[in-house]
């Protein structure tokens, strides 16, 4: 049993639509047994920093269509005007932002993170690759939230793929990060029925379910009494970013984005 307060750093991104309410919920649930000593907030960029805003917009229209981009864009504008972003949520809850320039795996970044005397990293939609020197910093390991039932649906946009593939159930997995892609041993899994949810509804639900799973995972680690579930490579499936043809098939299957 760990007697002292567990020191936690969150690794996430500045996404305005789904993470804001989910992270706010998580931070309101923090107990005296662990402390969020800081957060690294990466830029949100599904197509990579090497592309300009116009290039990203064109790429999104080509894959998802103009209607999707217009609707999603209006929701982003609404959130920016009337809502809060991830950094504002951390500020409201008194969590310091840890400034990291460039790669989180650089020597400068590693030095900054080592200085925080961290027990646990928690990655929530962290969009950088975590290399071994980074993973060796926290004493208790690094947890990652994946919004699917691993080992199935490793990779990107699991909410899209489970709907496209007509799955009846999905869920969330909280696992210990290793140097692979969504391949570490699983600490917590929670399952939900998909029923008639849109992708928007499914993402929102799995984000909140994921916060519950993370809280449960922290408590299990603190107790020292848990059994890890295998993340079997032989049973795994991996999905990347969808193509235009994938989106066409998604819609033909009766699925909805919103």
Secondary structure, 3 states (H helix, E strand, C coil): CCCCCEEEEEEEECCCCCHHHHHHHHHHCCCCCEEEEEEEEECCCCCCCCCCHHHHHHHHHHHHCHHHHHHHHHHHHHHHHHCCCHHHHHHHCCCCECCCCCCCCCHHHHHHHHCCCCCEEEEECCCCCCCHHHHCCCCCCEEEEECCCCCCCEECCHHHHHHHCCCCEEEEEEEECCCCCCCCCEEEEEEEECCCCCHHHHHHHHHHHHHHHHHHHHHHHHHCCCCCECCCHHHCCEECCCCHHHHHHHHHCCCCCC
